[in-house]
Amino acid sequence: MLYDVQVRIIQESYFSVEIEADSETDAEDTAQGRIWNDSYTQELRASLEIVDEEYEAEEQGCPECNEYLSECICPEEGADR
């Protein structure tokens, strides 16, 4: 049987960097900009942790008769399997 599996992974990453700035707000804004510019790719990968995961499988339907593949009524050569 063929299944479509929806995967949801929730990840968190905690790390510290030193930033020279005029204020806490400027330092935080700089850090945020660097995150979105992929400047911390190595730090993210090194500290990444999966905190939650979900999986949901659903049997795929036959493109010819719209029945689940396990209940398909199409002749084998007529169905796109």
C-alpha positions in Angstrom: 0.0 0.0 0.0 1.1 3.6 -0.6 0.7 6.2 2.2 1.1 9.9 2.3 2.8 10.8 5.6 2.6 14.3 7.0 5.6 15.0 9.2 5.7 17.9 11.6 9.0 18.5 13.5 9.3 21.3 16.0 12.9 22.3 16.8 14.6 24.7 19.2 18.0 26.1 19.2 19.8 28.0 22.0 23.2 29.6 21.7 25.1 32.7 22.6 27.0 35.2 20.5 28.9 38.3 21.3 27.8 41.5 19.5 29.2 45.0 19.8 26.4 47.5 19.8 25.3 50.8 21.3 22.3 49.3 23.2 20.6 46.0 24.1 18.0 46.8 21.5 20.6 47.3 18.8 22.4 44.1 19.8 19.1 42.1 19.6 18.2 43.7 16.2 21.7 42.8 14.9 21.3 39.2 16.1 17.9 38.9 14.5 19.2 40.3 11.2 22.0 37.8 11.3 19.6 34.9 11.9 17.5 35.8 8.9 20.7 36.3 6.8 21.9 32.8 7.7 24.9 34.1 9.5 24.5 31.6 12.3 24.0 28.5 10.3 26.8 26.5 12.2 25.6 27.7 15.6 22.0 26.7 14.7 23.0 23.2 13.5 25.2 22.6 16.5 22.5 23.5 19.0 19.4 22.3 17.3 17.1 20.0 19.3 13.9 18.3 18.3 11.3 19.2 21.0 8.2 17.7 19.4 7.2 15.6 16.5 4.0 14.4 14.9 3.3 11.9 12.1 0.0 11.3 10.3 -0.3 8.7 7.6 -3.1 8.4 5.1 -3.5 5.7 2.5 -3.4 7.1 -1.1 -6.3 6.7 -3.5 -6.3 5.2 -7.0 -6.1 8.0 -9.6 -8.6 6.1 -11.8 -11.4 5.1 -9.4 -10.6 7.3 -6.4 -10.9 4.3 -4.1 -8.1 3.6 -1.6 -5.5 1.5 -3.3 -6.3 -1.5 -1.1 -9.9 -1.3 -2.3 -9.2 -0.4 -5.9 -11.5 -2.0 -8.5 -9.5 -1.0 -11.6 -7.8 -3.6 -13.7 -4.1 -3.7 -12.8 -3.0 -2.4 -16.2 -5.5 0.4 -16.2 -4.6 1.9 -12.8 -1.5 4.0 -12.4 0.2 2.3 -9.5 
